[in-house]
Amino acid sequence: MPSTTSRLNKLSFKAGFHRESTKYAEEGGWWDGDRVRFRTGKPENMRGYEKYISTAIIGTARDLVTWATNNTEKLIASGTEQRLNIVFNQINYDVTPIVSVVSTTNQFSTSIGSALIKVSLTNSKVSVGDWINFTSVSTQGFGAASNFAVSSFGGPTFQVVSITGSNVFYISVASVAASTAANMGNGTLNFLLPSQQTTNIQGLGYGAGTYNAGVSVSTGRAWNRAAATSNITLLANQWSLDNWGQDLLAVRRGGQLIHWDAAASTVPVRASIVASSPVKINSIVVSPNDRHVVALGASSYLTSVYSPLTVRWSDQEDYSNWTPSISSTSGELQLIEGTQIIGGERTRNQILIWTDKALYGLQFVGPPFIFQLGQLGSNCGLIGSHAGITVDGIGYWMSDNNFYRFNGRVERMNCSIRRDVFDNLNHAQKDKIFAGSNAEFNEIIWLIPGLNDLEPTRYVIYNMLDDCWVYGSTFYTTYQDSNVFDNTITTGISPATSTSYYYNNEPVSIYTGDGAALTSYIESADFDIDDGDNIMFIDRLVPDFTLKNGTIHFTVNLKQFPNGTTITKGPYVIDINTTKIDFRARGRQANFRVSTTDKNASWRMGATRLAVQPDGFR
């Protein structure tokens, strides 16, 4: 029989999650959780989120920036596989640039009862999913005229839904045609930047993979058979956005520089392609202090050939001049280590540039060289275009198998959940990893596609102040700190509707997810007494929580051996009036779990205690 001299013991654990070994071997640490963070070493649940605006984003956002104009107007920009967007006065505007314009005469056709409009246009070169803005449209003679009403852009924008050959395509409008008409109407068709794929896919077919004429062999394939596997990856859409004063500069990977003028109109106008910029650019950064646009991976001025390791920059204070000359500070440099530039981030007095293998620093030194390039580290490349970030002059990034930081020198970070992160990552979609920061809680956050997921479904957070790591579930695809708005702004694919929106992340006092209850929990690693030589007897819980709006559940799990059967005690419900909970539990090792599913519940754990005593050597 147990004695009656059980003693209260504080449940004190190392901040962060610890999963580099087994649950029993990580004694003294936290093991698992979701929607929790650590502040001054103590766990608490995260605040919730709500839509910033109710209008959906067309497509999935891959980059996001926030800034203010000279008139202190707050703006948001995002880029998806289908659109470039500007949010102004809480209205989302499509500012996707026009790439070509065609005037038509008698080239529209309708069928009574159908919402499809047939457009006959020789060699249109459009694809399903592309968007066309219609202006100056006259539809006299057929019944779909009301569907071409004038909009804020001077005409409606419709998506190509099907194609017949190279000379006919169809758009879908809001209502069905009242009559059948052929070859009627006229107007101007403004073809927008073509849509792209949103998921990395493996390149297959007859030209991919190892080829061997004759019979199939273990290392090849037979004649006239398409490859089933290859090392070719067709990359998904990716954007790179940065500010040029109050204007926006943007690049969609593989395209030219795009400029959006904030002062052009009270209603946002479309962005325009900078025709004089390099024909092909991977990403951009506007350099600090000296105002050059730096292209990371670009068509070389010297050869006109795209080079994934070329760093090329515009003239100072002129994003449209990329031609080196006596009167221009434009130029280019070539990186050496790696196969391609992955991304770059602006920091104090230099730009950090990552290839897939190394880290470089680009510093402005003035004429005649303009920029000086130095290698800062090797074998520390960037895993994805937006997987690096700088905070207070320090660079943080995720590589293919580790986390790193640069504070004068490259150092590998001591990540207590590294194995779990990389073992549960979909490496085929690593380009979608997005790094952000949350200054309110001193956090760096990475949004990561889970093992079997095509979009980010997990977050990994590093707390810079407490030097600890946590992870959890998410649906965000981009993340921007609260340097412009009152809280962090994100984009994400709504779990309820599978549609993308802008979100206010963690508004003050909001602990719901768009009005719905959110689950948060944290679970400790296993603990014992006398290295498990003695059985534990636990008979009392004295909670110490800061709790608002709801209850929390406290559960104790016990085992006789690490691989033994789990015995669960609880969950015991704790509210603001709970002083203690009496129960009886025995085991060689135990862990506990704190959780809540209550709507708008807020909790923070203090010095909770359990009454534990030895109970023999059985």
C-alpha positions as semicolon CSV with decimal commas, in nm:
position;residue;x (nm);y (nm);z (nm)
1;M;0,000;0,000;0,000
2;P;0,128;0,347;-0,072
3;S;0,220;0,571;0,217
4;T;0,023;0,888;0,287
5;T;0,331;1,109;0,257
6;S;0,307;1,202;-0,110
7;R;0,480;1,529;-0,192
8;L;0,377;1,796;-0,437
9;N;0,622;1,837;-0,724
10;K;0,626;2,126;-0,967
11;L;0,588;2,025;-1,330
12;S;0,890;2,206;-1,468
13;F;1,004;2,128;-1,823
14;K;1,249;2,276;-2,072
15;A;1,088;2,529;-2,305
16;G;1,003;2,409;-2,656
17;F;0,940;2,065;-2,803
18;H;1,213;1,801;-2,785
19;R;1,192;1,511;-3,030
20;E;1,545;1,417;-3,129
21;S;1,518;1,092;-2,933
22;T;1,240;0,879;-2,783
23;K;0,960;1,008;-2,568
24;Y;1,116;0,844;-2,262
25;A;1,470;0,963;-2,343
26;E;1,349;1,325;-2,371
27;E;1,255;1,334;-2,001
28;G;1,238;1,688;-1,872
29;G;1,111;1,832;-2,200
30;W;0,786;1,889;-2,385
31;W;0,712;1,630;-2,653
32;D;0,417;1,741;-2,866
33;G;0,157;2,011;-2,915
34;D;-0,040;2,230;-3,151
35;R;-0,121;2,601;-3,148
36;V;0,100;2,664;-2,845
37;R;0,402;2,888;-2,793
38;F;0,646;2,961;-2,511
39;R;0,683;3,297;-2,344
40;T;0,949;3,335;-2,073
41;G;0,971;2,957;-2,067
42;K;0,601;2,886;-2,002
43;P;0,354;2,743;-2,254
44;E;0,037;2,921;-2,361
45;N;-0,209;2,885;-2,646
46;M;-0,186;3,106;-2,954
47;R;-0,446;3,360;-3,047
48;G;-0,674;3,292;-3,345
49;Y;-0,743;3,448;-3,682
50;E;-1,014;3,617;-3,888
51;K;-1,053;3,715;-4,252
52;Y;-0,906;4,056;-4,332
53;I;-1,159;4,097;-4,613
54;S;-1,439;3,866;-4,724
55;T;-1,330;3,867;-5,090
56;A;-1,150;3,548;-5,190
57;I;-0,810;3,547;-5,358
58;I;-0,809;3,384;-5,701
59;G;-0,533;3,124;-5,680
60;T;-0,281;3,045;-5,407
61;A;-0,053;3,325;-5,288
62;R;0,324;3,260;-5,307
63;D;0,450;3,597;-5,186
64;L;0,306;3,877;-4,975
65;V;0,421;4,228;-4,885
66;T;0,265;4,509;-4,682
67;W;0,365;4,875;-4,694
68;A;0,236;5,231;-4,669
69;T;0,225;5,500;-4,936
70;N;0,347;5,856;-4,898
71;N;-0,008;5,939;-4,787
72;T;0,013;5,670;-4,514
73;E;-0,237;5,450;-4,699
74;K;-0,179;5,086;-4,604
75;L;-0,143;4,838;-4,890
76;I;-0,109;4,463;-4,935
77;A;0,025;4,291;-5,245
78;S;0,019;3,921;-5,327
79;G;0,101;3,705;-5,627
80;T;-0,073;3,381;-5,722
81;E;-0,048;3,145;-6,020
82;Q;-0,331;3,348;-6,178
83;R;-0,316;3,703;-6,048
84;L;-0,112;3,991;-5,912
85;N;-0,325;4,159;-5,644
86;I;-0,327;4,489;-5,457
87;V;-0,548;4,540;-5,150
88;F;-0,640;4,907;-5,108
89;N;-0,903;5,034;-4,861
90;Q;-0,988;4,668;-4,789
91;I;-1,075;4,599;-5,154
92;N;-0,877;4,341;-5,349
93;Y;-0,787;4,465;-5,698
94;D;-0,654;4,256;-5,984
95;V;-0,354;4,448;-6,121
96;T;-0,213;4,167;-6,337
97;P;-0,026;4,323;-6,630
98;I;-0,151;4,303;-6,987
99;V;0,088;4,118;-7,221
100;S;-0,090;4,168;-7,552
101;V;-0,393;4,347;-7,700
102;V;-0,610;4,230;-7,992
103;S;-0,907;4,405;-8,151
104;T;-1,187;4,181;-8,278
105;T;-1,475;4,220;-8,523
106;N;-1,763;3,971;-8,550
107;Q;-1,576;3,702;-8,358
108;F;-1,818;3,624;-8,069
109;S;-2,077;3,345;-8,082
110;T;-2,338;3,223;-7,834
111;S;-2,582;2,933;-7,797
112;I;-2,923;2,984;-7,640
113;G;-2,929;2,861;-7,281
114;S;-2,549;2,840;-7,255
115;A;-2,323;3,057;-7,037
116;L;-2,028;2,995;-7,269
117;I;-1,920;3,253;-7,525
118;K;-1,718;3,129;-7,820
119;V;-1,433;3,353;-7,931
120;S;-1,283;3,287;-8,275
121;L;-0,931;3,423;-8,292
122;T;-0,657;3,291;-8,520
123;N;-0,354;3,158;-8,331
124;S;-0,470;3,300;-7,997
125;K;-0,198;3,113;-7,801
126;V;-0,411;3,103;-7,486
127;S;-0,435;2,813;-7,243
128;V;-0,717;2,694;-7,021
129;G;-0,705;2,903;-6,704
130;D;-0,573;3,221;-6,868
131;W;-0,756;3,550;-6,810
132;I;-0,868;3,809;-7,066
133;N;-0,992;4,160;-6,993
134;F;-1,256;4,280;-7,242
135;T;-1,287;4,653;-7,320
136;S;-1,487;4,860;-7,570
137;V;-1,717;4,564;-7,630
138;S;-2,020;4,595;-7,856
139;T;-2,244;4,288;-7,847
140;Q;-2,537;4,403;-8,056
141;G;-2,707;4,111;-8,219
142;F;-2,680;3,840;-7,954
143;G;-2,830;3,782;-7,614
144;A;-2,529;3,787;-7,382
145;A;-2,481;4,164;-7,402
146;S;-2,546;4,224;-7,033
147;N;-2,251;4,003;-6,942
148;F;-2,006;4,257;-7,087
149;A;-2,107;4,542;-6,857
150;V;-1,841;4,802;-6,786
151;S;-1,639;4,736;-6,469
152;S;-1,383;4,936;-6,274
153;F;-1,115;4,835;-6,523
154;G;-1,322;4,949;-6,822
155;G;-1,445;4,601;-6,897
156;P;-1,497;4,259;-6,737
157;T;-1,228;3,996;-6,696
158;F;-1,308;3,638;-6,791
159;Q;-1,119;3,310;-6,771
160;V;-1,059;3,073;-7,061
161;V;-1,244;2,752;-6,973
162;S;-1,186;2,543;-7,286
163;I;-1,004;2,550;-7,620
164;T;-1,080;2,402;-7,962
165;G;-0,766;2,388;-8,171
166;S;-0,551;2,700;-8,190
167;N;-0,818;2,936;-8,324
168;V;-1,116;2,898;-8,089
169;F;-1,156;2,934;-7,715
170;Y;-1,449;2,972;-7,475
171;I;-1,510;3,193;-7,175
172;S;-1,782;3,144;-6,912
173;V;-2,004;3,440;-6,819
174;A;-2,247;3,503;-6,537
175;S;-2,575;3,419;-6,713
176;V;-2,696;3,212;-7,007
177;A;-2,752;3,355;-7,354
178;A;-3,106;3,445;-7,452
179;S;-3,047;3,360;-7,816
180;T;-2,812;3,182;-8,054
181;A;-2,585;3,410;-8,256
182;A;-2,274;3,352;-8,466
183;N;-1,987;3,582;-8,552
184;M;-2,132;3,894;-8,391
185;G;-2,001;4,182;-8,184
186;N;-1,662;4,345;-8,156
187;G;-1,422;4,471;-7,892
188;T;-1,072;4,480;-7,756
189;L;-0,921;4,174;-7,587
190;N;-0,648;4,245;-7,332
191;F;-0,461;3,923;-7,264
192;L;-0,326;3,914;-6,909
193;L;-0,008;3,747;-6,788
194;P;-0,077;3,376;-6,853
195;S;-0,168;3,151;-6,562
196;Q;0,082;2,892;-6,441
197;Q;0,068;2,563;-6,254
198;T;0,049;2,577;-5,875
199;T;0,224;2,248;-5,794
200;N;0,570;2,115;-5,878
201;I;0,535;1,813;-6,104
202;Q;0,779;1,554;-6,231
203;G;0,871;1,591;-6,598
204;L;0,788;1,266;-6,779
205;G;0,733;1,156;-7,137
206;Y;0,950;1,032;-7,421
207;G;1,229;1,285;-7,369
208;A;1,272;1,234;-6,994
209;G;1,476;0,978;-6,805
210;T;1,730;0,719;-6,918
211;Y;1,674;0,574;-7,267
212;N;1,784;0,236;-7,404
213;A;1,670;0,113;-7,745
214;G;1,572;-0,251;-7,738
215;V;1,427;-0,445;-7,447
216;S;1,368;-0,288;-7,107
217;V;1,658;-0,311;-6,866
218;S;1,689;-0,231;-6,498
219;T;1,861;0,102;-6,566
220;G;1,666;0,209;-6,875
221;R;1,351;0,166;-7,079
222;A;1,254;0,018;-7,412
223;W;1,212;0,197;-7,741
224;N;0,883;0,386;-7,788
225;R;0,802;0,391;-7,416
226;A;0,756;0,707;-7,211
227;A;0,962;0,751;-6,894
228;A;0,784;0,667;-6,568
229;T;1,036;0,860;-6,356
230;S;1,294;1,132;-6,413
231;N;1,509;1,391;-6,240
232;I;1,324;1,669;-6,420
233;T;1,100;1,893;-6,207
234;L;0,856;2,136;-6,368
235;L;0,841;2,414;-6,113
236;A;0,520;2,569;-5,987
237;N;0,441;2,939;-6,003
238;Q;0,652;3,159;-5,775
239;W;0,656;3,536;-5,710
240;S;0,909;3,783;-5,572
241;L;0,769;4,115;-5,447
242;D;0,944;4,422;-5,307
243;N;0,879;4,793;-5,260
244;W;1,021;5,075;-5,468
245;G;0,932;5,364;-5,242
246;Q;0,552;5,366;-5,245
247;D;0,538;5,161;-5,565
248;L;0,557;4,785;-5,605
249;L;0,812;4,586;-5,804
250;A;0,737;4,223;-5,881
251;V;0,877;3,929;-6,072
252;R;0,702;3,607;-6,154
253;R;0,976;3,347;-6,174
254;G;1,109;3,322;-6,528
255;G;0,958;3,652;-6,641
256;Q;1,048;4,020;-6,662
257;L;1,028;4,292;-6,400
258;I;0,679;4,429;-6,328
259;H;0,606;4,778;-6,191
260;W;0,289;4,900;-6,020
261;D;0,246;5,275;-5,971
262;A;0,073;5,365;-5,644
263;A;0,015;5,727;-5,748
264;A;-0,133;5,660;-6,093
265;S;-0,496;5,662;-5,984
266;T;-0,728;5,668;-5,685
267;V;-0,846;5,327;-5,808
268;P;-0,546;5,094;-5,860
269;V;-0,447;5,064;-6,224
270;R;-0,289;4,757;-6,377
271;A;0,078;4,691;-6,331
272;S;0,302;4,704;-6,637
273;I;0,593;4,496;-6,758
274;V;0,927;4,679;-6,767
275;A;1,024;4,593;-7,124
276;S;1,386;4,704;-7,079
277;S;1,446;4,466;-6,787
278;P;1,622;4,128;-6,831
279;V;1,410;3,887;-7,036
280;K;1,420;3,624;-6,763
281;I;1,453;3,684;-6,388
282;N;1,432;3,437;-6,101
283;S;1,371;3,682;-5,812
284;I;1,447;4,039;-5,705
285;V;1,558;4,241;-5,403
286;V;1,575;4,621;-5,381
287;S;1,913;4,694;-5,225
288;P;1,923;4,895;-4,901
289;N;2,036;5,260;-4,898
290;D;2,150;5,282;-5,264
291;R;1,825;5,181;-5,444
292;H;1,933;4,938;-5,711
293;V;1,699;4,659;-5,822
294;V;1,901;4,338;-5,790
295;A;1,795;4,042;-6,004
296;L;1,895;3,706;-5,860
297;G;1,930;3,464;-6,149
298;A;1,884;3,653;-6,475
299;S;1,953;3,680;-6,845
300;S;2,311;3,805;-6,875
301;Y;2,376;4,138;-7,044
302;L;2,698;4,004;-7,192
303;T;2,552;3,689;-7,349
304;S;2,172;3,749;-7,343
305;V;2,150;3,390;-7,214
306;Y;1,974;3,312;-6,887
307;S;2,219;3,214;-6,614
308;P;2,080;3,083;-6,282
309;L;2,395;3,204;-6,100
310;T;2,401;3,558;-6,245
311;V;2,342;3,856;-6,015
312;R;2,241;4,156;-6,223
313;W;2,135;4,504;-6,111
314;S;1,970;4,812;-6,257
315;D;2,096;5,168;-6,260
316;Q;2,076;5,345;-5,925
317;E;1,730;5,500;-5,873
318;D;1,617;5,366;-6,212
319;Y;1,451;5,025;-6,227
320;S;1,414;5,052;-6,606
321;N;1,783;5,095;-6,697
322;W;1,974;4,765;-6,704
323;T;2,240;4,861;-6,960
324;P;2,594;4,909;-6,824
325;S;2,758;5,230;-6,949
326;I;2,971;5,522;-6,837
327;S;2,659;5,707;-6,724
328;S;2,494;5,404;-6,561
329;T;2,572;5,201;-6,250
330;S;2,407;4,888;-6,396
331;G;2,610;4,569;-6,393
332;E;2,633;4,200;-6,319
333;L;2,838;3,941;-6,130
334;Q;2,858;3,565;-6,141
335;L;2,834;3,332;-5,840
336;I;3,039;3,014;-5,835
337;E;2,923;2,761;-5,576
338;G;2,595;2,586;-5,646
339;T;2,379;2,528;-5,951
340;Q;2,130;2,813;-5,910
341;I;2,038;3,110;-5,695
342;I;1,742;3,018;-5,476
343;G;1,661;3,348;-5,303
344;G;1,782;3,663;-5,132
345;E;1,700;3,890;-4,839
346;R;1,786;4,249;-4,762
347;T;1,971;4,308;-4,433
348;R;2,201;4,569;-4,277
349;N;2,422;4,720;-4,548
350;Q;2,414;4,408;-4,766
351;I;2,196;4,153;-4,938
352;L;2,217;3,789;-4,836
353;I;2,203;3,566;-5,145
354;W;2,157;3,191;-5,120
355;T;2,229;2,934;-5,385
356;D;2,130;2,572;-5,339
357;K;2,476;2,515;-5,180
358;A;2,614;2,838;-5,034
359;L;2,551;3,182;-4,884
360;Y;2,689;3,503;-5,037
361;G;2,685;3,865;-4,928
362;L;2,638;4,147;-5,180
363;Q;2,753;4,491;-5,059
364;F;2,729;4,830;-5,226
365;V;3,080;4,980;-5,260
366;G;3,015;5,251;-5,520
367;P;3,190;5,322;-5,850
368;P;3,362;5,175;-6,035
369;F;3,263;4,828;-5,913
370;I;2,924;4,927;-5,761
371;F;2,877;4,596;-5,576
372;Q;3,119;4,360;-5,407
373;L;3,038;3,992;-5,370
374;G;3,175;3,771;-5,093
375;Q;3,107;3,410;-5,001
376;L;2,991;3,377;-4,640
377;G;2,934;3,002;-4,607
378;S;2,934;2,666;-4,785
379;N;2,706;2,361;-4,761
380;C;2,428;2,578;-4,621
381;G;2,206;2,645;-4,921
382;L;1,842;2,758;-4,914
383;I;1,567;2,497;-4,946
384;G;1,308;2,723;-5,113
385;S;1,268;3,070;-5,262
386;H;1,109;3,219;-4,948
387;A;1,264;2,994;-4,682
388;G;1,500;3,266;-4,555
389;I;1,436;3,585;-4,359
390;T;1,635;3,855;-4,181
391;V;1,537;3,999;-3,842
392;D;1,739;4,272;-3,666
393;G;2,027;4,218;-3,906
394;I;2,044;3,841;-3,848
395;G;1,962;3,597;-4,126
396;Y;1,764;3,281;-4,049
397;W;1,698;3,011;-4,305
398;M;1,604;2,652;-4,369
399;S;1,825;2,430;-4,583
400;D;1,759;2,082;-4,718
401;N;1,839;1,919;-4,382
402;N;1,910;2,188;-4,118
403;F;1,828;2,536;-3,993
404;Y;2,095;2,807;-4,004
405;R;2,153;3,167;-3,903
406;F;2,405;3,432;-4,003
407;N;2,523;3,683;-3,745
408;G;2,864;3,769;-3,882
409;R;2,926;3,399;-3,945
410;V;2,717;3,103;-4,055
411;E;2,613;2,874;-3,769
412;R;2,392;2,570;-3,767
413;M;2,107;2,616;-3,522
414;N;2,047;2,365;-3,247
415;C;1,697;2,256;-3,347
416;S;1,533;2,022;-3,095
417;I;1,272;1,906;-3,349
418;R;1,492;1,879;-3,659
419;R;1,428;1,509;-3,724
420;D;1,054;1,548;-3,699
421;V;1,053;1,849;-3,934
422;F;1,257;1,695;-4,215
423;D;1,113;1,344;-4,179
424;N;0,763;1,489;-4,222
425;L;0,835;1,730;-4,509
426;N;0,717;1,686;-4,867
427;H;1,052;1,759;-5,033
428;A;0,888;1,760;-5,378
429;Q;0,703;2,080;-5,276
430;K;0,986;2,241;-5,077
431;D;0,975;2,551;-5,296
432;K;0,650;2,646;-5,115
433;I;0,819;2,680;-4,776
434;F;0,768;3,036;-4,653
435;A;0,955;3,210;-4,371
436;G;0,805;3,497;-4,171
437;S;0,855;3,674;-3,842
438;N;0,636;3,779;-3,551
439;A;0,803;4,063;-3,360
440;E;0,538;4,063;-3,085
441;F;0,650;3,720;-2,967
442;N;1,014;3,723;-3,090
443;E;0,943;3,440;-3,332
444;I;1,060;3,315;-3,669
445;I;0,802;3,095;-3,842
446;W;0,834;2,857;-4,136
447;L;0,523;2,735;-4,322
448;I;0,595;2,385;-4,450
449;P;0,415;2,128;-4,672
450;G;0,356;1,813;-4,468
451;L;0,482;1,475;-4,584
452;N;0,184;1,396;-4,808
453;D;0,061;1,751;-4,864
454;L;0,088;1,977;-5,169
455;E;0,051;2,301;-4,969
456;P;0,185;2,417;-4,631
457;T;0,002;2,233;-4,353
458;R;0,258;2,265;-4,073
459;Y;0,439;2,550;-3,906
460;V;0,776;2,546;-3,731
461;I;0,849;2,832;-3,491
462;Y;1,181;2,937;-3,341
463;N;1,160;3,167;-3,040
464;M;1,464;3,395;-3,057
465;L;1,432;3,508;-2,694
466;D;1,372;3,171;-2,528
467;D;1,586;2,983;-2,784
468;C;1,327;2,709;-2,829
469;W;1,128;2,537;-3,104
470;V;0,765;2,431;-3,151
471;Y;0,554;2,310;-3,441
472;G;0,186;2,269;-3,522
473;S;-0,078;2,269;-3,794
474;T;-0,161;2,555;-4,030
475;F;-0,319;2,640;-4,364
476;Y;-0,125;2,961;-4,432
477;T;0,086;2,995;-4,746
478;T;0,247;3,336;-4,677
479;Y;0,316;3,542;-4,365
480;Q;0,397;3,912;-4,308
481;D;0,489;4,075;-3,976
482;S;0,291;4,356;-3,812
483;N;0,522;4,639;-3,920
484;V;0,238;4,806;-4,115
485;F;-0,086;4,660;-3,981
486;D;-0,184;4,602;-3,617
487;N;-0,123;4,230;-3,643
488;T;0,047;3,986;-3,877
489;I;-0,117;3,948;-4,219
490;T;-0,126;3,610;-4,389
491;T;-0,279;3,434;-4,685
492;G;-0,421;3,087;-4,651
493;I;-0,649;2,826;-4,803
494;S;-0,960;2,817;-4,584
495;P;-1,016;2,467;-4,436
496;A;-1,392;2,524;-4,461
497;T;-1,414;2,630;-4,826
498;S;-1,074;2,539;-4,983
499;T;-1,059;2,899;-5,105
500;S;-0,775;3,146;-5,044
501;Y;-0,821;3,460;-4,834
502;Y;-0,623;3,730;-4,657
503;Y;-0,624;3,686;-4,281
504;N;-0,563;3,895;-3,972
505;N;-0,343;3,657;-3,775
506;E;-0,362;3,669;-3,394
507;P;-0,568;3,985;-3,343
508;V;-0,573;4,092;-2,977
509;S;-0,821;3,891;-2,764
510;I;-0,932;3,671;-3,057
511;Y;-0,887;3,297;-2,987
512;T;-1,122;3,160;-3,253
513;G;-1,055;3,060;-3,613
514;D;-1,288;3,278;-3,821
515;G;-1,543;3,249;-3,541
516;A;-1,502;2,874;-3,483
517;A;-1,346;2,708;-3,179
518;L;-0,976;2,615;-3,207
519;T;-0,805;2,319;-3,043
520;S;-0,476;2,373;-2,864
521;Y;-0,277;2,124;-2,662
522;I;0,065;2,044;-2,522
523;E;0,200;1,710;-2,404
524;S;0,508;1,640;-2,195
525;A;0,772;1,376;-2,254
526;D;0,770;1,082;-2,015
527;F;0,900;1,122;-1,658
528;D;0,964;0,880;-1,371
529;I;1,128;0,857;-1,028
530;D;1,454;0,676;-0,954
531;D;1,499;0,606;-1,330
532;G;1,189;0,388;-1,319
533;D;1,323;0,165;-1,043
534;N;1,023;0,262;-0,831
535;I;0,660;0,260;-0,931
536;M;0,505;0,608;-0,909
537;F;0,182;0,670;-0,723
538;I;0,008;0,996;-0,817
539;D;-0,295;1,106;-0,617
540;R;-0,344;1,481;-0,650
541;L;-0,323;1,766;-0,900
542;V;-0,290;2,130;-0,793
543;P;-0,339;2,339;-1,109
544;D;-0,179;2,676;-1,170
545;F;-0,313;2,833;-1,489
546;T;-0,410;3,174;-1,614
547;L;-0,744;3,092;-1,775
548;K;-1,002;3,300;-1,959
549;N;-1,324;3,205;-2,136
550;G;-1,356;2,835;-2,089
551;T;-1,199;2,529;-1,936
552;I;-0,894;2,316;-1,997
553;H;-0,855;1,941;-1,978
554;F;-0,570;1,773;-1,790
555;T;-0,490;1,411;-1,877
556;V;-0,229;1,178;-1,723
557;N;-0,095;0,882;-1,929
558;L;0,097;0,603;-1,754
559;K;0,299;0,297;-1,860
560;Q;0,494;0,020;-1,694
561;F;0,752;0,015;-1,976
562;P;0,836;0,245;-2,271
563;N;0,673;0,004;-2,519
564;G;0,399;-0,101;-2,281
565;T;0,025;-0,035;-2,280
566;T;-0,088;0,317;-2,193
567;I;-0,330;0,370;-1,906
568;T;-0,511;0,705;-1,923
569;K;-0,646;0,896;-1,623
570;G;-0,876;1,183;-1,706
571;P;-0,932;1,414;-1,874
572;Y;-0,995;1,622;-1,563
573;V;-1,174;1,951;-1,627
574;I;-1,013;2,262;-1,482
575;D;-1,178;2,604;-1,462
576;I;-1,090;2,925;-1,280
577;N;-1,238;2,790;-0,954
578;T;-1,055;2,455;-0,949
579;T;-0,822;2,435;-0,647
580;K;-0,723;2,068;-0,665
581;I;-0,820;1,737;-0,822
582;D;-0,787;1,407;-0,634
583;F;-0,732;1,088;-0,832
584;R;-0,528;0,768;-0,812
585;A;-0,278;0,655;-1,076
586;R;0,021;0,418;-1,084
587;G;0,298;0,353;-1,335
588;R;0,677;0,344;-1,384
589;Q;0,661;0,639;-1,621
590;A;0,402;0,902;-1,701
591;N;0,333;1,206;-1,912
592;F;0,054;1,459;-1,907
593;R;-0,144;1,657;-2,161
594;V;-0,310;1,998;-2,133
595;S;-0,572;2,084;-2,395
596;T;-0,878;2,292;-2,472
597;T;-1,143;2,289;-2,743
598;D;-1,357;2,565;-2,589
599;K;-1,449;2,860;-2,807
600;N;-1,233;3,167;-2,746
601;A;-1,052;2,998;-2,456
602;S;-0,719;3,146;-2,348
603;W;-0,475;2,969;-2,115
604;R;-0,121;2,998;-1,986
605;M;0,044;2,738;-1,766
606;G;0,224;2,835;-1,446
607;A;0,371;2,615;-1,173
608;T;0,119;2,329;-1,176
609;R;0,199;2,053;-0,926
610;L;0,139;1,677;-0,897
611;A;0,153;1,480;-0,571
612;V;0,392;1,190;-0,644
613;Q;0,549;0,924;-0,421
614;P;0,731;0,591;-0,461
615;D;0,507;0,285;-0,459
616;G;0,743;-0,010;-0,447
617;F;0,973;-0,201;-0,684
618;R;0,715;-0,418;-0,862
